[in-house]
Amino acid sequence: MADQSSRALIAVTGATGRLGGRVARRLAERGIAQRLVVRDPSRAPELPGASAVQASFEKGEAVRAALEGMETVLMVSAAETPDRVERHRTFVDAAVDAGVRHLVYISFYGAAANATFTLARDHYATESYIRTTGLAHTFLRDNLYADFTPFMVGDDGVIRGPAGDGKVAVVAQDDIADAATAVLLDPHAHDAATYELTGPEALTFTEIAEILQRVTGRPTTYHAETVEEAYRSRAVYQAPDWQVDAWVSTYTAVAAGELAGVTDHVERLAGRPATPLADVLQR
């Protein structure tokens, strides 16, 4: 620990975002030096013991240089694009070339080649590739973010999607950040581990809407669309097909029961129970 406080051995990606930024702040609060690998250093948080370097996932040479000398790396998954898996592979290859010893990858709950949620397949492909490299690794598979549930509500106060009566164990980003920080501070204790990070209970979207209404005071309901209705209601955004498929499959994965599992992995890593949705919203 004393050595880590004097020179950076941990690199954090995504530090300009909600999750990576939370982790970076937690490391700084513990006096841990770190290197923030970001697309735009001018947007990197100014934290004691942190230095920012520029590198995008798809720029292998820049990533290799940014990770040179790093022992442990938090790899927050790249922005959603059709070539995200290829970007991830480029990043992983660069980490290997830079001599990184341990990669902590932010994945998705239930990642699988045949996952209903299309983007969970990307995460599975990335996990599989990391395993082939021989890198020591830890996978943190996050459920849907509890913090984002208010943004699922339309201007009319309605959450619309083809989730039926399925349940989802939404998880707080603060809980994920605490779990990730614990792994980064003692990566050897979590080598080859996969953690499924969830909230303390699985909720239907009707229940989520009720909690949102109770906490915010804004009338909120859930309308269970058919799949066909979901595609029609999202056509107005004129998004590419792959993105609309991802939006819709978020809900159909819930309908299929693929996001309903509840684990104690947040408590095991963070040392405290996972945060209920109502508490996340009240913050």
C-alpha positions as CSV (number, residue, x, y, z in Angstrom):
1,M,0.0,0.0,0.0
2,A,2.8,2.4,0.8
3,D,4.4,1.8,-2.6
4,Q,1.1,2.4,-4.3
5,S,0.7,5.8,-2.6
6,S,4.0,7.0,-4.1
7,R,3.7,5.8,-7.7
8,A,0.8,4.8,-9.9
9,L,0.3,1.0,-10.3
10,I,-3.4,1.2,-11.0
11,A,-4.9,2.6,-14.3
12,V,-8.6,3.5,-14.5
13,T,-10.4,3.9,-17.8
14,G,-13.7,5.8,-18.1
15,A,-12.8,8.3,-15.4
16,T,-14.8,11.1,-17.2
17,G,-17.9,8.9,-16.9
18,R,-20.2,8.1,-14.0
19,L,-18.8,4.8,-13.0
20,G,-15.1,5.2,-13.8
21,G,-15.2,8.6,-12.1
22,R,-16.7,7.1,-9.0
23,V,-13.9,4.5,-8.8
24,A,-11.2,7.1,-9.4
25,R,-12.5,9.3,-6.6
26,R,-12.6,6.3,-4.2
27,L,-9.0,5.4,-5.0
28,A,-7.9,9.1,-4.5
29,E,-9.7,9.2,-1.1
30,R,-7.6,6.2,0.0
31,G,-4.4,7.9,-1.1
32,I,-3.8,5.6,-4.0
33,A,-1.9,7.0,-7.0
34,Q,-3.5,6.2,-10.3
35,R,-3.3,6.8,-14.0
36,L,-6.6,8.0,-15.7
37,V,-6.8,6.7,-19.2
38,V,-9.2,9.0,-21.0
39,R,-10.2,10.2,-24.5
40,D,-9.9,13.8,-23.5
41,P,-7.5,14.6,-20.6
42,S,-9.0,18.1,-20.2
43,R,-12.2,16.5,-19.0
44,A,-10.5,14.2,-16.5
45,P,-11.3,14.8,-12.8
46,E,-8.5,16.6,-10.9
47,L,-7.7,14.2,-8.0
48,P,-4.8,14.0,-5.7
49,G,-2.3,11.4,-6.9
50,A,-3.9,11.0,-10.3
51,S,-2.4,11.8,-13.7
52,A,-4.4,11.7,-16.9
53,V,-3.2,10.3,-20.2
54,Q,-4.9,10.3,-23.6
55,A,-5.8,7.0,-25.3
56,S,-8.9,5.7,-27.1
57,F,-9.6,2.0,-27.0
58,E,-9.2,1.6,-30.7
59,K,-5.7,3.2,-30.7
60,G,-3.6,0.3,-29.7
61,E,-0.2,2.1,-29.6
62,A,-1.6,4.9,-27.5
63,V,-3.2,2.4,-25.1
64,R,0.0,0.4,-24.8
65,A,1.9,3.6,-23.9
66,A,-0.8,4.7,-21.5
67,L,-0.7,1.4,-19.6
68,E,3.1,1.0,-19.6
69,G,4.2,0.2,-16.0
70,M,0.7,-0.4,-14.8
71,E,0.0,-3.6,-12.8
72,T,-3.8,-3.5,-12.5
73,V,-6.2,-1.9,-14.9
74,L,-9.9,-1.1,-14.5
75,M,-11.4,-1.6,-18.0
76,V,-14.8,0.1,-18.1
77,S,-16.5,-1.1,-21.3
78,A,-16.4,1.2,-24.3
79,A,-19.3,3.2,-25.5
80,E,-21.9,1.2,-27.4
81,T,-20.9,0.9,-31.1
82,P,-21.2,-1.8,-33.7
83,D,-17.4,-2.5,-33.5
84,R,-17.2,-2.4,-29.6
85,V,-15.9,-5.9,-29.4
86,E,-13.1,-5.1,-31.8
87,R,-12.2,-2.0,-29.8
88,H,-12.2,-4.1,-26.6
89,R,-9.8,-6.7,-28.2
90,T,-7.5,-3.9,-29.3
91,F,-7.4,-2.5,-25.8
92,V,-6.8,-6.0,-24.3
93,D,-4.0,-6.7,-26.7
94,A,-2.4,-3.4,-25.8
95,A,-2.7,-4.2,-22.1
96,V,-0.9,-7.5,-22.7
97,D,1.9,-5.7,-24.7
98,A,2.3,-3.1,-21.9
99,G,2.9,-5.8,-19.3
100,V,-0.3,-5.4,-17.3
101,R,-0.7,-8.1,-14.8
102,H,-4.4,-8.0,-13.9
103,L,-7.4,-6.7,-15.8
104,V,-10.7,-5.9,-14.0
105,Y,-13.4,-5.7,-16.7
106,I,-16.8,-4.1,-16.2
107,S,-19.2,-6.6,-17.9
108,F,-22.9,-7.2,-17.8
109,Y,-25.1,-9.5,-15.7
110,G,-25.7,-12.9,-17.3
111,A,-23.3,-12.2,-20.2
112,A,-23.6,-15.1,-22.6
113,A,-23.3,-15.8,-26.3
114,N,-27.1,-16.3,-26.6
115,A,-28.2,-13.6,-24.1
116,T,-31.5,-11.9,-25.0
117,F,-30.0,-8.5,-24.4
118,T,-27.9,-8.0,-27.5
119,L,-25.1,-6.0,-25.8
120,A,-24.6,-8.7,-23.2
121,R,-23.3,-10.8,-26.1
122,D,-20.6,-8.2,-26.7
123,H,-19.6,-8.5,-23.0
124,Y,-19.4,-12.3,-23.3
125,A,-17.2,-12.1,-26.4
126,T,-14.9,-9.7,-24.5
127,E,-14.7,-11.9,-21.5
128,S,-13.9,-14.9,-23.7
129,Y,-11.1,-13.0,-25.5
130,I,-9.6,-11.8,-22.2
131,R,-9.5,-15.4,-21.0
132,T,-7.5,-16.4,-24.1
133,T,-4.7,-13.9,-23.4
134,G,-3.6,-15.5,-20.1
135,L,-4.1,-12.2,-18.3
136,A,-5.1,-12.5,-14.6
137,H,-8.6,-11.1,-14.6
138,T,-11.8,-10.3,-12.7
139,F,-15.2,-9.8,-14.3
140,L,-17.7,-7.5,-12.6
141,R,-21.1,-8.2,-14.3
142,D,-23.4,-5.4,-13.5
143,N,-27.2,-5.6,-13.7
144,L,-29.1,-2.6,-15.0
145,Y,-28.2,0.7,-13.3
146,A,-30.7,1.7,-10.6
147,D,-29.5,5.3,-11.2
148,F,-30.8,5.3,-14.7
149,T,-34.4,4.2,-14.0
150,P,-35.7,7.8,-13.9
151,F,-34.5,8.3,-17.5
152,M,-36.6,5.4,-18.6
153,V,-39.7,7.4,-17.9
154,G,-41.2,9.3,-20.8
155,D,-42.4,12.9,-20.7
156,D,-45.9,11.6,-20.0
157,G,-44.7,9.7,-16.9
158,V,-44.9,6.3,-18.5
159,I,-42.2,3.6,-18.7
160,R,-42.8,1.7,-22.0
161,G,-41.2,-1.6,-22.9
162,P,-41.9,-5.2,-23.6
163,A,-40.8,-6.5,-20.2
164,G,-44.2,-8.0,-19.2
165,D,-44.2,-9.0,-15.6
166,G,-40.5,-9.9,-15.6
167,K,-38.2,-8.7,-12.8
168,V,-34.8,-6.9,-12.8
169,A,-32.4,-6.6,-9.9
170,V,-31.3,-3.0,-10.6
171,V,-28.0,-2.1,-8.9
172,A,-26.6,1.2,-7.7
173,Q,-23.5,2.6,-9.4
174,D,-22.1,3.5,-6.0
175,D,-22.3,-0.2,-5.1
176,I,-20.5,-1.2,-8.3
177,A,-17.8,1.4,-7.6
178,D,-17.3,0.2,-4.1
179,A,-17.1,-3.4,-5.3
180,A,-14.6,-2.4,-8.1
181,T,-12.5,-0.5,-5.7
182,A,-12.2,-3.4,-3.4
183,V,-11.1,-5.6,-6.2
184,L,-8.5,-3.1,-7.5
185,L,-7.0,-2.8,-4.0
186,D,-6.5,-6.5,-3.7
187,P,-6.7,-8.0,-7.2
188,H,-4.8,-11.3,-6.4
189,A,-7.7,-12.2,-4.0
190,H,-10.1,-12.1,-6.9
191,D,-8.1,-13.7,-9.7
192,A,-10.3,-15.5,-12.3
193,A,-13.4,-14.5,-10.3
194,T,-16.7,-13.4,-11.9
195,Y,-19.1,-11.4,-9.7
196,E,-22.7,-10.8,-10.6
197,L,-23.5,-7.4,-9.1
198,T,-27.2,-6.8,-8.3
199,G,-29.4,-4.8,-6.1
200,P,-31.0,-6.4,-3.0
201,E,-34.3,-7.4,-4.7
202,A,-35.8,-8.1,-8.1
203,L,-38.5,-5.7,-9.2
204,T,-41.1,-5.6,-11.9
205,F,-41.3,-2.3,-13.9
206,T,-44.7,-1.7,-12.3
207,E,-42.9,-1.8,-8.9
208,I,-40.1,0.4,-10.2
209,A,-42.7,2.9,-11.4
210,E,-44.4,2.8,-8.0
211,I,-41.1,3.5,-6.2
212,L,-40.2,6.3,-8.6
213,Q,-43.6,7.9,-8.0
214,R,-43.3,7.5,-4.2
215,V,-39.8,9.1,-4.1
216,T,-40.2,11.8,-6.7
217,G,-43.8,12.6,-6.2
218,R,-44.3,12.5,-10.0
219,P,-47.1,10.3,-11.3
220,T,-45.3,7.3,-12.9
221,T,-46.7,4.1,-14.5
222,Y,-45.5,1.2,-16.6
223,H,-47.0,0.2,-19.9
224,A,-46.1,-3.3,-21.1
225,E,-45.6,-3.0,-24.8
226,T,-45.6,-5.8,-27.3
227,V,-42.3,-6.2,-29.1
228,E,-43.9,-4.8,-32.2
229,E,-45.2,-1.7,-30.3
230,A,-41.7,-1.2,-28.8
231,Y,-40.1,-1.0,-32.2
232,R,-42.8,1.4,-33.5
233,S,-42.5,3.7,-30.5
234,R,-38.8,4.0,-30.9
235,A,-38.8,4.6,-34.6
236,V,-39.1,8.3,-34.0
237,Y,-35.5,8.4,-32.9
238,Q,-34.3,7.2,-36.3
239,A,-31.5,5.2,-34.6
240,P,-29.6,2.5,-36.4
241,D,-31.1,-1.0,-36.2
242,W,-28.4,-2.4,-33.9
243,Q,-29.2,0.3,-31.3
244,V,-32.9,-0.1,-31.5
245,D,-32.4,-3.9,-31.1
246,A,-30.4,-3.1,-27.9
247,W,-33.0,-0.8,-26.5
248,V,-35.8,-3.3,-27.1
249,S,-33.9,-6.3,-25.9
250,T,-33.2,-4.6,-22.6
251,Y,-36.8,-5.2,-21.8
252,T,-37.2,-8.6,-23.5
253,A,-34.3,-9.8,-21.4
254,V,-36.3,-8.8,-18.3
255,A,-39.4,-10.6,-19.7
256,A,-37.3,-13.7,-20.2
257,G,-36.2,-13.7,-16.5
258,E,-32.5,-13.2,-17.4
259,L,-32.0,-10.2,-15.1
260,A,-34.0,-11.3,-12.1
261,G,-31.3,-13.1,-10.1
262,V,-30.3,-11.5,-6.8
263,T,-26.8,-12.2,-5.4
264,D,-24.8,-11.2,-2.3
265,H,-21.7,-10.2,-4.4
266,V,-22.0,-6.5,-3.7
267,E,-22.0,-7.2,0.1
268,R,-19.1,-9.7,-0.3
269,L,-17.0,-7.1,-2.0
270,A,-18.2,-3.8,-0.5
271,G,-18.7,-5.1,3.0
272,R,-22.2,-3.8,3.2
273,P,-25.6,-4.7,1.8
274,A,-26.6,-3.6,-1.7
275,T,-28.6,-0.4,-1.8
276,P,-32.4,-0.5,-2.4
277,L,-33.7,1.5,-5.4
278,A,-35.6,3.9,-3.2
279,D,-32.4,4.9,-1.4
280,V,-30.6,5.4,-4.7
281,L,-33.3,7.7,-5.9
282,Q,-33.4,9.7,-2.6
283,R,-29.7,10.5,-3.0
